[in-house]
Amino acid sequence: MPSSEPSSGPATPAAGASATRRRRSRRNGAATTSASGGAPITGDSPGDGHGRDSGEAPGGRRGRDGGDTPKVGTRRAMLRTILVLGSLTALGPLTIDMYLPAFPAISDDLRATESLVQLTLTGTLLGVGLGQLIIGPLSDRLGRRRPLVAAVIVHVVSSVLCALAPNIATLGAFRVLQGMAAAAGAVVSMAVVRDMYTGLPAVRLLSRLMLVTGVAPILAPSLGGQILRFTDWRGVFWVLALIGLLLVVVVVFGLRETLPPQRRRQGGIREVVRAYGPVIRDRMFVGLMCTGGLMMASLFSYIAGSSFVFQGVYGLSEQEYGVMFGINAVGLIVATQINPRLVRRYGPHWVLGTAVLVAATACLVLLAMAITDAGGFVGVVIPLFVMLSMLGFTMPNVPVLALAKHGAAAGTAASLLGAMNFGVAAVVAPLVGAFDTSSAVPMAAVMSATTVIAVVAVYAIVRPHRVDRHSSGGL
């Protein structure tokens, strides 16, 4: 006698296929999943900081928790996020490097030695590193927007004070403050990305942001030089103040809160400091932090020494020197665009390990060419181009891997990454100018040392051959 109950399985292959399509449709309606394999990001869940993100993004709708529930699945939302976070990320490099062409004018106007003027740059780098250590944990506790807006306002005020500085000591003090405030753009931007995305979408967005981080220090001196055609060195700081005012408007109207109250860290200063503990105890995070700092130090060694090398040693004019900067920036730009495709195929850990190894090899070739002068100008330019191109692969993948397991403390983790980047750069970059500047050897030697140590950090501490897909942010 036949049963009156419906069958538990599909009666026909066609019915099975239809049921499968309905299940897929329901899943697609409940969550936005990256077509390239990224982790799903729900539209309602605030996330728990363990890889299940809220997907909150600028331009989203107001959620029940008082935060903003994003529309992360649209191309328009992604583009808006890139523009907002990219402009914030550029604040630090512009603050650090835009006044470099004005060094001689500052020295003459304030009657200071060149070494004292260079110390204002070191102070700025230290300020950026210290500022990230402060702003990152605060953004985990207070949300992303409030610390960011406050820091950018401080940047505006400090820029004005720099423009009015009567002597080199005052300028140096205000540059430290300016650097601390400028740090907010980079650290909060990385935390916002971690709030919204994991997996390949995070790689794509961070590749765009790291493009800004890598290219802005290279192009900022050229921008500063153009400003000096119309004004004196104080005008550079007035322009930085104007940029800060524009960014306040961008943050207020273009960036919504991505960290709802229930995901914020509670407690006072002791809890803020304690948040660093689990992050620092993560062996892979420490290795990635060291790798990022050493690669950034190599970049700033190039920035600090290239003017002596190209203009002093090889006789390039200021305009030709600017062209060289632009050519080297092209390699970095192309690499950041290729990076997401390589990450999708091989994973961020393998891309990072290979890029660091190639960068170290290029720097060693550069050192050999500088010592022997075998290749002349071309022998210096080609390895530099290769090394700077590799930064387009290392700079996005370091934060992707480092923040993958620290979603609940993204601001704290991002602050440590940024502090190491600029802290190591502040210590290492002046070494280039401390030695003989009549050849490319000092620059090549410092760059070789930093990249070789970075290789050791990657393969001895991070161990890319042991990193699985889960540790790679869902890739």
C-alpha positions as CSV (number, residue, x, y, z in Angstrom):
1,M,0.0,0.0,0.0
2,P,1.5,3.3,-1.1
3,S,2.4,5.8,1.6
4,S,0.5,9.1,1.7
5,E,3.5,11.1,2.9
6,P,5.7,13.0,0.4
7,S,9.1,11.5,-0.5
8,S,12.1,13.0,1.3
9,G,14.3,13.0,-1.7
10,P,13.7,14.5,-5.2
11,A,11.5,12.4,-7.4
12,T,13.4,13.2,-10.6
13,P,16.8,14.7,-11.6
14,A,14.9,17.8,-12.8
15,A,13.2,18.2,-9.5
16,G,16.5,17.9,-7.7
17,A,18.0,20.6,-9.9
18,S,15.1,22.9,-9.3
19,A,15.4,22.4,-5.5
20,T,19.1,23.2,-5.7
21,R,18.4,26.4,-7.6
22,R,15.9,27.4,-5.0
23,R,18.4,26.8,-2.1
24,R,21.0,28.8,-4.0
25,S,18.5,31.6,-4.5
26,R,17.7,31.7,-0.8
27,R,21.3,31.8,0.2
28,N,22.1,34.6,-2.3
29,G,19.2,36.6,-0.9
30,A,20.4,36.2,2.6
31,A,24.1,37.1,2.1
32,T,26.3,38.9,-0.4
33,T,29.1,36.6,-1.3
34,S,32.1,37.6,-3.4
35,A,32.0,36.0,-6.8
36,S,35.7,35.4,-6.5
37,G,35.7,33.4,-3.4
38,G,35.6,35.9,-0.6
39,A,33.9,35.3,2.7
40,P,30.1,35.9,2.8
41,I,29.1,39.2,4.4
42,T,25.7,39.4,5.8
43,G,23.5,42.5,5.7
44,D,22.2,42.3,9.2
45,S,24.5,40.5,11.5
46,P,27.0,42.7,13.3
47,G,29.7,40.0,13.3
48,D,31.6,38.7,16.1
49,G,35.2,39.5,15.2
50,H,36.1,35.9,14.4
51,G,35.9,36.0,10.6
52,R,32.2,36.7,10.4
53,D,32.1,40.3,9.5
54,S,29.2,42.7,9.5
55,G,30.0,43.9,6.1
56,E,29.3,47.5,7.1
57,A,30.3,50.1,4.6
58,P,30.0,53.7,3.9
59,G,26.8,54.6,2.3
60,G,24.8,51.8,4.0
61,R,21.4,51.9,5.7
62,R,20.9,52.4,9.4
63,G,20.7,49.2,11.3
64,R,18.7,48.3,14.4
65,D,21.9,48.5,16.6
66,G,22.5,52.1,15.8
67,G,25.4,51.2,13.4
68,D,25.3,51.2,9.6
69,T,24.4,48.1,7.7
70,P,26.1,48.4,4.4
71,K,25.4,47.6,0.8
72,V,28.7,46.0,0.1
73,G,27.7,44.0,-2.9
74,T,27.4,47.0,-5.3
75,R,30.2,48.3,-7.5
76,R,29.2,51.9,-6.5
77,A,29.6,51.2,-2.8
78,M,33.0,49.7,-3.4
79,L,34.1,52.7,-5.5
80,R,32.9,55.1,-2.9
81,T,34.8,53.2,-0.2
82,I,38.0,53.2,-2.3
83,L,37.7,57.0,-2.8
84,V,37.0,57.8,0.8
85,L,39.6,55.5,2.4
86,G,42.1,56.3,-0.4
87,S,42.0,60.0,0.4
88,L,42.4,59.3,4.1
89,T,45.3,57.0,3.5
90,A,47.1,59.7,1.4
91,L,47.1,62.1,4.3
92,G,50.1,60.5,6.0
93,P,52.4,60.3,3.0
94,L,51.5,63.8,1.9
95,T,52.2,65.1,5.4
96,I,55.6,63.4,5.5
97,D,57.0,64.1,2.1
98,M,55.3,67.1,0.5
99,Y,57.7,69.6,2.2
100,L,60.9,67.8,1.2
101,P,61.7,70.1,-1.7
102,A,61.5,73.0,0.7
103,F,64.4,71.8,2.9
104,P,66.9,74.4,1.6
105,A,64.4,77.2,1.9
106,I,63.5,76.2,5.5
107,S,67.2,76.1,6.4
108,D,67.8,79.6,5.1
109,D,64.6,81.2,6.5
110,L,64.9,79.7,10.0
111,R,68.7,79.8,10.0
112,A,69.0,76.2,10.8
113,T,71.5,73.5,9.7
114,E,70.5,70.9,7.1
115,S,70.7,68.2,9.8
116,L,68.3,70.1,12.0
117,V,65.9,70.4,9.2
118,Q,66.2,66.7,8.4
119,L,65.3,66.0,12.1
120,T,61.9,67.5,11.5
121,L,61.3,64.6,9.0
122,T,62.5,62.0,11.6
123,G,60.2,63.6,14.2
124,T,57.2,63.4,11.7
125,L,57.9,59.7,11.1
126,L,58.0,59.0,14.9
127,G,54.8,61.0,15.3
128,V,53.1,58.9,12.7
129,G,54.2,55.7,14.5
130,L,53.2,56.9,17.9
131,G,49.9,58.3,16.7
132,Q,48.9,54.9,15.3
133,L,49.5,53.2,18.6
134,I,47.1,55.7,20.2
135,I,44.4,56.0,17.6
136,G,44.1,52.3,16.7
137,P,42.9,51.1,20.2
138,L,40.7,54.2,20.6
139,S,38.9,53.3,17.3
140,D,38.3,49.8,18.7
141,R,36.7,51.4,21.8
142,L,34.9,54.5,20.5
143,G,34.2,53.5,16.9
144,R,36.0,54.5,13.7
145,R,34.5,57.9,13.0
146,R,35.0,59.9,16.2
147,P,38.7,59.4,16.6
148,L,39.2,59.9,12.9
149,V,37.4,63.3,12.8
150,A,39.2,64.5,16.0
151,A,42.6,63.5,14.6
152,V,42.0,65.2,11.2
153,I,41.0,68.4,13.0
154,V,44.2,68.3,15.0
155,H,46.1,67.8,11.8
156,V,44.5,71.0,10.4
157,V,45.5,73.0,13.6
158,S,49.0,71.6,13.6
159,S,49.5,72.4,9.9
160,V,48.6,76.0,10.6
161,L,51.0,76.1,13.5
162,C,53.8,74.7,11.3
163,A,53.1,77.4,8.7
164,L,53.5,80.0,11.5
165,A,56.6,78.5,13.2
166,P,59.1,81.1,14.1
167,N,62.1,78.8,14.5
168,I,63.3,75.2,13.8
169,A,62.6,73.9,17.3
170,T,58.9,75.0,17.1
171,L,58.6,73.6,13.6
172,G,60.0,70.2,14.8
173,A,57.6,70.1,17.8
174,F,54.5,70.8,15.6
175,R,55.7,68.3,13.0
176,V,55.6,65.6,15.6
177,L,52.0,66.6,16.5
178,Q,51.1,66.8,12.8
179,G,52.5,63.3,12.2
180,M,50.5,61.9,15.1
181,A,47.3,63.3,13.7
182,A,48.1,62.2,10.2
183,A,48.4,58.6,11.4
184,A,44.6,58.3,11.8
185,G,44.0,58.1,8.1
186,A,46.0,54.9,7.5
187,V,45.2,53.0,10.7
188,V,41.4,53.7,10.6
189,S,41.2,52.9,6.9
190,M,42.7,49.4,7.5
191,A,40.4,48.8,10.4
192,V,37.4,49.9,8.3
193,V,38.4,47.4,5.6
194,R,38.6,44.6,8.2
195,D,35.2,45.6,9.5
196,M,33.6,45.2,6.1
197,Y,35.5,42.5,4.2
198,T,37.4,39.3,4.4
199,G,39.0,37.2,1.7
200,L,39.6,38.4,-1.8
201,P,37.4,41.5,-1.5
202,A,39.7,42.6,1.3
203,V,42.7,41.9,-0.9
204,R,41.3,44.0,-3.7
205,L,40.4,47.0,-1.5
206,L,43.7,46.9,0.4
207,S,45.6,46.7,-2.9
208,R,44.0,50.0,-3.9
209,L,44.8,51.6,-0.5
210,M,48.4,50.3,-0.5
211,L,48.7,51.7,-4.0
212,V,48.1,55.1,-2.4
213,T,50.5,54.3,0.4
214,G,53.3,53.3,-2.0
215,V,52.8,55.9,-4.7
216,A,52.0,59.0,-2.5
217,P,55.5,59.1,-0.9
218,I,57.0,59.0,-4.4
219,L,54.8,61.7,-5.9
220,A,54.4,64.0,-2.9
221,P,57.8,65.7,-3.3
222,S,56.9,66.5,-6.9
223,L,53.6,68.0,-5.7
224,G,55.5,70.0,-3.1
225,G,57.9,71.3,-5.8
226,Q,55.0,72.6,-7.9
227,I,53.5,74.4,-4.8
228,L,56.8,76.1,-4.2
229,R,56.6,77.6,-7.7
230,F,53.8,79.8,-6.4
231,T,54.6,80.3,-2.7
232,D,57.3,79.8,-0.1
233,W,57.8,76.8,2.2
234,R,55.1,78.0,4.6
235,G,52.6,77.7,1.7
236,V,53.1,73.9,1.7
237,F,51.7,73.7,5.2
238,W,48.8,76.0,4.4
239,V,48.0,73.5,1.6
240,L,48.2,70.6,4.0
241,A,45.8,72.5,6.3
242,L,43.4,72.9,3.4
243,I,43.7,69.2,2.6
244,G,42.8,68.4,6.2
245,L,39.7,70.6,6.1
246,L,38.5,68.8,2.9
247,L,39.1,65.4,4.6
248,V,37.0,66.5,7.6
249,V,34.1,67.1,5.2
250,V,34.8,63.8,3.4
251,V,34.7,61.8,6.7
252,V,31.6,63.6,8.0
253,F,29.5,63.1,4.9
254,G,31.2,60.2,3.1
255,L,32.1,57.7,5.9
256,R,29.5,56.0,8.1
257,E,30.4,54.1,11.3
258,T,31.5,50.5,10.5
259,L,31.9,49.4,14.1
260,P,28.5,49.1,15.9
261,P,28.4,49.6,19.7
262,Q,28.1,45.9,20.5
263,R,31.4,45.1,18.8
264,R,33.4,47.8,20.5
265,R,35.9,47.1,23.3
266,Q,34.8,48.2,26.8
267,G,36.8,49.4,29.8
268,G,39.3,52.2,30.5
269,I,42.9,52.8,29.6
270,R,44.0,49.5,31.1
271,E,41.7,47.5,28.8
272,V,43.0,49.5,25.8
273,V,46.6,48.6,26.7
274,R,45.6,45.0,27.4
275,A,44.2,44.7,23.9
276,Y,47.7,44.6,22.6
277,G,48.5,41.4,24.4
278,P,46.7,38.8,22.2
279,V,48.0,40.5,19.1
280,I,51.6,40.6,20.1
281,R,51.5,37.0,21.2
282,D,50.5,35.9,17.7
283,R,53.8,34.7,16.2
284,M,52.6,35.1,12.6
285,F,51.4,38.7,13.2
286,V,54.8,39.6,14.7
287,G,56.6,38.2,11.7
288,L,54.3,40.1,9.3
289,M,54.6,43.3,11.3
290,C,58.4,43.0,11.0
291,T,58.2,42.3,7.3
292,G,56.0,45.3,6.6
293,G,58.2,47.6,8.6
294,L,61.4,46.4,6.9
295,M,59.9,46.7,3.4
296,M,58.6,50.2,4.3
297,A,62.1,51.1,5.6
298,S,63.5,50.1,2.2
299,L,61.1,52.4,0.4
300,F,62.0,55.3,2.6
301,S,65.7,54.6,2.2
302,Y,65.1,54.9,-1.6
303,I,63.2,58.2,-1.0
304,A,66.0,59.5,1.3
305,G,68.9,58.6,-1.0
306,S,67.6,58.8,-4.5
307,S,68.0,62.6,-4.8
308,F,71.7,62.3,-4.0
309,V,72.1,59.3,-6.3
310,F,70.2,60.6,-9.4
311,Q,71.1,64.3,-9.2
312,G,74.4,64.2,-7.4
313,V,76.0,61.1,-8.9
314,Y,74.3,60.8,-12.3
315,G,73.6,64.5,-13.0
316,L,69.9,64.4,-13.5
317,S,68.0,67.7,-13.4
318,E,65.1,68.3,-11.0
319,Q,62.7,67.6,-13.9
320,E,64.5,64.4,-15.0
321,Y,64.6,63.3,-11.3
322,G,60.8,63.8,-11.1
323,V,60.4,61.7,-14.3
324,M,62.5,58.9,-12.7
325,F,60.2,59.0,-9.6
326,G,57.2,58.6,-11.9
327,I,58.6,55.7,-13.8
328,N,59.4,53.8,-10.6
329,A,55.8,54.5,-9.4
330,V,54.4,52.8,-12.6
331,G,55.9,49.5,-11.5
332,L,54.3,49.7,-8.1
333,I,50.9,50.7,-9.6
334,V,50.9,47.8,-12.1
335,A,51.9,45.3,-9.3
336,T,49.0,46.4,-7.1
337,Q,46.6,45.8,-9.9
338,I,48.0,42.3,-10.7
339,N,48.1,41.4,-7.0
340,P,44.4,40.3,-6.5
341,R,44.7,37.9,-9.4
342,L,47.8,36.3,-8.1
343,V,46.3,36.1,-4.6
344,R,43.2,34.3,-5.9
345,R,45.4,31.7,-7.6
346,Y,48.2,31.2,-5.2
347,G,47.1,32.8,-1.9
348,P,48.5,35.9,-0.2
349,H,51.2,34.1,1.8
350,W,52.9,32.7,-1.3
351,V,52.7,36.0,-3.2
352,L,54.2,37.8,-0.2
353,G,57.0,35.3,0.2
354,T,57.9,35.3,-3.4
355,A,57.8,39.1,-3.7
356,V,60.1,39.6,-0.7
357,L,62.5,37.2,-2.1
358,V,62.6,38.9,-5.5
359,A,62.9,42.3,-3.8
360,A,65.9,41.2,-1.8
361,T,67.6,39.7,-4.9
362,A,67.0,43.0,-6.8
363,C,68.6,45.0,-3.9
364,L,71.6,42.7,-3.8
365,V,72.0,43.2,-7.6
366,L,71.7,46.9,-7.0
367,L,74.4,46.8,-4.4
368,A,76.7,44.9,-6.7
369,M,76.1,47.3,-9.5
370,A,76.7,50.3,-7.2
371,I,80.0,48.9,-5.9
372,T,81.4,47.9,-9.3
373,D,79.7,50.6,-11.4
374,A,79.4,47.8,-14.0
375,G,76.0,48.9,-15.4
376,G,76.3,52.6,-14.8
377,F,73.0,54.4,-14.6
378,V,71.0,51.6,-16.2
379,G,72.5,49.1,-13.7
380,V,71.0,51.1,-10.8
381,V,67.7,52.0,-12.4
382,I,66.6,48.4,-13.4
383,P,67.0,46.8,-9.9
384,L,65.4,49.8,-8.3
385,F,62.4,49.4,-10.6
386,V,62.1,45.7,-9.8
387,M,62.4,46.3,-6.0
388,L,59.8,49.1,-5.9
389,S,57.4,47.0,-8.1
390,M,57.6,44.2,-5.5
391,L,56.2,46.6,-2.9
392,G,52.9,46.4,-4.8
393,F,52.7,42.8,-3.8
394,T,54.0,43.0,-0.2
395,M,52.2,46.1,1.1
396,P,48.6,44.8,0.5
397,N,49.2,41.2,1.6
398,V,50.9,42.0,4.9
399,P,47.7,43.6,6.4
400,V,45.4,41.0,4.8
401,L,47.3,38.1,6.6
402,A,48.0,40.1,9.8
403,L,44.4,41.2,10.4
404,A,42.8,37.9,9.4
405,K,42.6,36.5,12.9
406,H,42.2,39.9,14.7
407,G,38.8,41.2,13.5
408,A,37.7,42.0,17.1
409,A,40.8,44.2,17.5
410,A,41.3,45.4,14.0
411,G,42.2,49.0,15.1
412,T,44.7,47.8,17.6
413,A,46.3,45.4,15.2
414,A,46.4,47.9,12.4
415,S,48.0,50.5,14.7
416,L,50.9,48.1,15.5
417,L,51.4,47.5,11.7
418,G,51.5,51.2,11.0
419,A,53.7,52.0,14.0
420,M,56.2,49.4,12.9
421,N,56.2,50.7,9.3
422,F,57.0,54.3,10.2
423,G,59.0,53.5,13.3
424,V,61.5,51.4,11.4
425,A,61.6,53.9,8.6
426,A,62.3,56.7,11.0
427,V,65.4,54.8,12.3
428,V,66.7,53.3,9.1
429,A,66.2,56.1,6.5
430,P,68.6,58.6,8.1
431,L,71.3,56.0,7.8
432,V,71.5,56.6,4.0
433,G,72.5,60.3,4.5
434,A,74.9,59.5,7.3
435,F,77.3,57.9,4.9
436,D,79.0,59.0,1.7
437,T,76.4,60.4,-0.6
438,S,78.8,60.6,-3.6
439,S,77.7,57.1,-4.7
440,A,74.7,54.8,-4.7
441,V,76.4,52.3,-2.3
442,P,74.9,53.6,1.0
443,M,71.3,53.6,-0.4
444,A,71.8,50.1,-2.0
445,A,73.4,48.7,1.2
446,V,70.6,49.9,3.5
447,M,67.9,48.6,1.1
448,S,69.7,45.3,0.8
449,A,70.0,44.9,4.6
450,T,66.3,45.7,5.2
451,T,65.0,43.4,2.4
452,V,67.3,40.5,3.3
453,I,66.1,40.7,7.0
454,A,62.5,40.8,5.7
455,V,63.2,37.5,3.9
456,V,64.3,36.0,7.2
457,A,61.2,37.3,8.9
458,V,58.9,35.8,6.3
459,Y,60.5,32.4,6.0
460,A,61.6,31.9,9.6
461,I,58.6,33.5,11.5
462,V,55.6,33.7,9.1
463,R,56.5,30.4,7.3
464,P,54.3,30.8,4.2
465,H,54.6,27.1,3.4
466,R,52.6,26.4,6.7
467,V,49.9,29.0,6.3
468,D,46.6,27.5,5.4
469,R,43.7,29.2,3.6
470,H,41.8,29.9,6.9
471,S,44.7,32.0,8.2
472,S,44.8,33.8,4.9
473,G,41.5,35.6,5.5
474,G,39.2,33.1,3.9
475,L,41.1,32.9,0.6
